[in-house]
Amino acid sequence: MTNDIISRVEGHAGIISLNKPATLHALTLDMVHAMTEVLLHWQKSREVKCVIIDHAEGRGFCAGGDINFLRDSALNDDGKSGRKFFHDEYQLNHLLFTYPKPVIAFMDGIVMGGGVGISQPARYRVATENTRFAMPETGIGLFPDVGGGWYLSRLEGRVGVFLALTGARLDGAECLELGLATHYLPSEGVAEAKARIANEDIDRIEGILGTLSATPPEARIVGNLFHINRHFASDRYEDILASLEADEGDWAMKELATLRSKSPQTCKVALRQLMESMQLNDFADNMVMEYRIASRVLTRPDFAEGVRAVIVDKDNAPKWNPATAEDVSDDLLDTIFAPLPIKEEWKPL
């Protein structure tokens, strides 16, 4: 088992600590497999009555997935190993979503991409003053996967669409306000919360977190909800751009500039993803859809180019293909969302 995951049992709690501080605990395929293995083992254990997910050292919680690995796959093996990564990561996401024992995720730090995928399925999601939550995938030609379509589409109003398209960062107070977190604790109270959860009756988890919770600062996003619901009201990307363009206010101009930096292809993918996810009643069906999208988007030009511009060369000047929203056709989207051959479709564990 990889050293990038530390798993142990304390009291009646199984604890999984992400342990790759050099990359802000970004998930590798080995980490995905290690987490899956221990979760399946604890699922059958009489000793383990709940599961805690946190990070071991350094800044956390989890900054995403192994983007460089995925880009290398897109460039060198036609996406084969990348599809394997997505497939197994999504199985982990689904396992957590359906886990029969309480899962508590301590989102004490950066929570992006893959970090969202392992924290949002948890029954209890604890934010702190250190929490920085985002799904920034459209900036690298990807899309808000790992269940992002499910979680974001079910937020109130059009906030989920706004987060999916812009990649906007939320702090812990905003996560609590929107329901992405269930509790807000000061970071100095996290250790006590873990110790009490591990040693007190599991029926006390809600009470423990409630007792240790603090009143968060004002959630800044509340002041922007009117603008978000107005400008991001449409499921047509061109309409959103036009609405922002027609508003000369500072907020609209800022968000328009943000969208202009994103991949038009994956912005349109994200809009359709959230729209279709809202129609689904089963999380597994959502993951089937997201695996289809991931399998196609991985090898399209925007992903390798987006990672190059933002992470590899860091020139922040991606050349998107297609270059404009108008050039992203419905036929292209239909191709990206189309079913895979039966043997290639995603299935839960």
C-alpha positions in Angstrom: 0.0 0.0 0.0 1.3 3.5 -0.9 2.8 5.7 1.9 0.8 8.6 0.4 -2.2 7.2 2.4 -2.0 6.6 6.1 -4.8 4.4 7.4 -5.3 3.4 11.1 -8.0 2.6 13.6 -8.4 4.7 16.7 -11.2 3.8 19.1 -14.0 2.8 16.8 -13.0 5.2 14.0 -11.2 4.2 10.8 -9.0 7.1 9.8 -7.7 7.8 6.3 -5.2 10.6 6.1 -4.0 11.8 2.8 -0.2 12.1 3.0 1.3 13.7 -0.1 2.0 17.3 1.1 4.3 18.2 -1.8 1.3 18.1 -4.1 -1.3 19.3 -1.6 -2.4 15.7 -1.3 -3.6 15.5 -4.9 -4.9 12.0 -5.6 -2.8 9.5 -7.6 -4.1 6.2 -8.8 -2.2 4.4 -6.1 -3.9 6.6 -3.5 -7.3 5.9 -5.0 -6.6 2.1 -4.9 -5.3 2.3 -1.3 -8.4 4.2 -0.1 -10.7 1.8 -1.9 -9.0 -1.2 -0.4 -9.2 0.0 3.2 -12.8 1.2 2.9 -13.9 -2.1 1.6 -12.1 -3.8 4.4 -13.6 -1.5 7.1 -17.0 -1.9 5.5 -17.0 -5.5 6.9 -15.2 -4.7 10.1 -17.1 -4.9 13.4 -14.4 -2.8 15.1 -14.8 0.2 12.7 -18.1 2.0 13.2 -17.3 5.3 11.3 -14.7 6.7 9.0 -12.8 9.9 9.2 -11.0 11.4 6.1 -8.4 14.1 6.7 -4.9 15.0 5.7 -1.8 14.1 7.6 0.5 17.2 7.4 1.1 20.4 5.5 -1.7 22.3 3.8 -4.7 20.2 2.9 -7.2 18.9 2.3 -6.8 17.7 -1.3 -5.9 19.9 -4.3 -7.4 17.5 -6.9 -6.1 14.6 -9.0 -2.9 13.8 -10.8 -3.3 16.2 -13.6 0.2 15.7 -15.1 -0.4 11.9 -15.2 -3.7 12.5 -17.1 -2.0 14.9 -19.5 0.8 12.4 -20.2 -1.9 9.8 -20.9 -3.7 12.1 -23.3 -0.5 12.8 -25.2 1.2 9.4 -25.1 -1.2 6.5 -24.8 -4.4 7.9 -26.3 -6.0 8.3 -22.9 -5.9 4.6 -21.9 -4.2 5.0 -18.5 -6.2 8.3 -17.9 -9.5 6.5 -18.5 -8.3 3.9 -16.0 -7.6 6.7 -13.5 -11.1 8.2 -14.0 -12.8 4.8 -13.8 -11.3 3.8 -10.5 -11.5 7.2 -9.0 -15.2 7.3 -9.8 -15.6 3.9 -8.1 -14.1 5.3 -5.0 -16.5 8.3 -5.2 -19.4 6.0 -5.5 -18.2 3.7 -2.7 -18.1 6.8 -0.4 -21.5 8.0 -1.5 -23.1 4.6 -0.7 -21.0 3.7 2.3 -23.1 2.1 5.1 -21.2 3.7 8.0 -20.9 7.4 8.8 -18.1 9.2 7.0 -16.8 12.4 8.3 -14.6 14.6 6.0 -12.5 17.3 7.6 -12.1 19.9 4.8 -9.4 21.9 6.6 -7.6 23.4 3.7 -7.8 23.3 -0.1 -10.6 21.2 -1.5 -10.5 21.0 -5.2 -11.4 18.5 -7.9 -10.6 15.1 -6.6 -10.8 16.5 -3.0 -14.4 17.4 -3.7 -15.0 13.8 -4.9 -13.9 12.3 -1.6 -15.5 14.9 0.7 -18.9 15.7 -0.7 -20.2 12.0 -0.4 -19.5 12.2 3.3 -22.4 12.4 5.7 -20.6 15.0 7.7 -18.5 17.6 5.9 -16.5 19.9 8.2 -15.2 23.3 7.0 -12.9 25.6 8.8 -11.4 29.0 8.3 -8.8 27.3 6.2 -11.2 25.8 3.7 -10.9 26.9 0.1 -13.3 25.0 -2.1 -13.4 25.1 -5.9 -14.1 23.1 -9.0 -11.7 24.9 -11.4 -11.7 22.4 -14.2 -13.0 24.5 -17.0 -9.7 26.5 -16.8 -7.7 23.5 -17.9 -10.2 22.1 -20.5 -11.7 19.6 -18.2 -15.1 19.6 -16.4 -16.4 19.4 -12.8 -16.3 15.6 -12.5 -16.0 13.2 -9.5 -19.7 13.7 -8.9 -19.6 17.5 -9.5 -22.5 17.4 -11.8 -24.6 15.8 -9.0 -23.5 18.1 -6.2 -23.4 21.4 -8.1 -26.7 21.0 -9.9 -28.5 20.5 -6.6 -27.4 23.8 -5.0 -30.0 26.5 -4.6 -30.6 28.7 -7.6 -27.9 29.0 -10.2 -24.9 28.9 -7.8 -23.9 25.5 -9.0 -23.7 26.7 -12.6 -21.7 29.7 -11.5 -19.2 27.6 -9.6 -18.9 25.1 -12.5 -18.2 27.7 -15.2 -16.1 30.2 -13.3 -14.2 27.9 -10.9 -14.8 30.5 -8.2 -13.3 29.7 -4.8 -15.4 29.5 -1.7 -14.3 29.8 1.9 -15.6 27.7 4.8 -18.4 30.1 5.7 -19.6 30.1 2.1 -19.5 26.2 2.0 -21.6 26.1 5.1 -24.1 28.6 3.7 -24.5 26.7 0.5 -24.7 23.2 2.1 -21.4 22.0 0.8 -20.3 21.7 4.4 -22.5 20.5 7.2 -20.5 22.1 10.1 -18.0 24.9 10.6 -15.3 24.4 13.2 -12.3 26.6 14.1 -9.2 24.6 13.0 -8.0 24.4 16.6 -11.0 22.4 17.4 -10.5 19.7 14.7 -8.2 17.5 16.8 -10.7 17.4 19.7 -13.6 16.6 17.3 -11.7 13.7 15.8 -10.7 12.3 19.2 -14.3 12.5 20.5 -15.8 11.0 17.4 -13.4 8.1 17.7 -14.1 7.4 21.3 -17.7 8.5 22.0 -20.9 6.7 20.9 -21.3 7.1 17.1 -24.8 8.4 17.7 -23.1 11.4 19.2 -21.3 12.5 16.0 -23.9 15.2 15.2 -23.9 16.4 18.7 -20.1 16.5 19.0 -19.7 18.5 15.8 -22.5 20.8 16.8 -21.0 21.5 20.3 -17.6 22.3 18.8 -19.0 24.4 16.0 -18.4 28.1 15.8 -20.4 30.9 14.2 -18.7 31.5 10.8 -18.1 34.9 9.3 -20.6 36.3 6.9 -20.8 34.3 3.7 -19.7 36.7 1.0 -21.4 34.8 -1.8 -24.8 35.7 -0.4 -24.2 39.3 -1.5 -23.7 38.1 -5.1 -26.7 35.7 -5.3 -28.8 38.3 -7.2 -26.2 38.7 -9.9 -25.5 35.0 -10.1 -29.2 34.0 -10.5 -29.7 36.8 -13.0 -26.7 36.4 -15.3 -26.3 32.6 -15.1 -30.0 31.9 -15.5 -29.8 30.2 -18.9 -28.6 26.7 -19.8 -27.2 28.2 -23.0 -23.7 29.4 -22.6 -24.0 32.2 -25.2 -26.9 33.6 -23.2 -24.8 33.8 -20.1 -22.0 35.6 -21.9 -24.5 38.0 -23.5 -26.1 38.8 -20.1 -22.7 39.6 -18.6 -21.7 41.7 -21.6 -24.8 43.8 -21.3 -24.0 44.7 -17.7 -21.3 47.3 -17.2 -21.1 46.7 -13.4 -17.8 45.7 -11.9 -19.1 42.2 -10.8 -20.3 41.3 -14.3 -17.2 42.6 -16.0 -15.0 40.6 -13.6 -17.0 37.4 -14.2 -17.1 37.9 -18.0 -13.3 38.2 -18.0 -13.1 35.0 -16.0 -15.3 33.1 -18.4 -13.3 34.5 -21.4 -10.3 32.6 -20.0 -12.0 29.3 -19.8 -12.4 26.6 -22.4 -15.6 27.2 -24.4 -15.9 23.5 -25.0 -15.8 22.5 -21.4 -18.0 25.4 -20.3 -20.7 24.1 -22.6 -20.0 20.5 -21.4 -20.4 21.6 -17.8 -23.7 23.4 -18.5 -25.2 20.3 -20.1 -23.7 18.0 -17.5 -25.4 19.9 -14.7 -28.7 20.1 -16.6 -28.7 16.4 -17.3 -27.6 15.4 -13.8 -30.6 17.2 -12.3 -32.8 14.8 -14.2 -31.1 11.7 -12.7 -32.3 9.9 -9.5 -29.3 7.7 -9.0 -25.7 8.8 -8.2 -24.4 5.8 -10.1 -26.2 7.1 -13.3 -24.4 10.4 -12.8 -21.1 8.7 -12.7 -21.8 6.7 -15.8 -22.5 10.0 -17.6 -19.4 11.7 -16.2 -17.2 8.8 -17.2 -18.5 9.1 -20.8 -17.6 12.8 -20.7 -14.2 12.2 -19.2 -13.3 9.5 -21.7 -13.9 11.9 -24.5 -12.7 15.2 -23.1 -9.4 13.6 -21.9 -8.2 13.3 -25.5 -9.7 16.4 -27.0 -7.2 19.3 -27.7 -8.3 21.6 -24.8 -7.3 19.3 -22.0 -3.6 18.9 -22.9 -3.5 22.6 -23.9 -5.1 23.8 -20.8 -2.7 21.9 -18.5 0.2 23.1 -20.5 -0.9 26.8 -20.2 -1.9 26.7 -16.5 0.4 24.1 -14.9 3.3 23.2 -17.2 4.4 26.4 -18.9 2.3 28.6 -16.7 1.9 31.2 -19.4 -1.9 31.3 -18.8 -2.5 31.8 -22.5 -4.3 28.6 -23.7 -5.3 28.4 -27.3 -8.7 26.7 -27.1 -10.0 24.6 -29.9 -12.8 25.4 -30.6 -11.9 29.0 -29.9 -15.4 30.4 -29.2 -18.7 29.3 -27.7 -20.4 29.6 -31.1 -17.9 27.1 -32.6 -18.8 24.5 -30.0 -21.6 22.7 -31.9 -24.4 20.6 -30.5 -23.1 17.7 -32.6 -19.8 17.9 -30.8 -21.5 17.9 -27.4 -23.7 14.9 -28.5 -20.5 13.0 -29.3 -18.9 13.8 -25.9 -22.1 12.7 -24.0 -22.8 9.6 -26.2 -22.9 6.2 -24.6 -19.6 4.2 -24.8 -19.4 0.6 -26.1 -21.1 -1.6 -23.5 -17.8 -3.2 -22.4 -16.3 0.2 -21.8 -19.1 1.8 -19.8 -18.4 2.6 -16.1 -19.8 0.4 -13.4 -19.7 0.7 -9.6 -17.8 -1.8 -7.5 
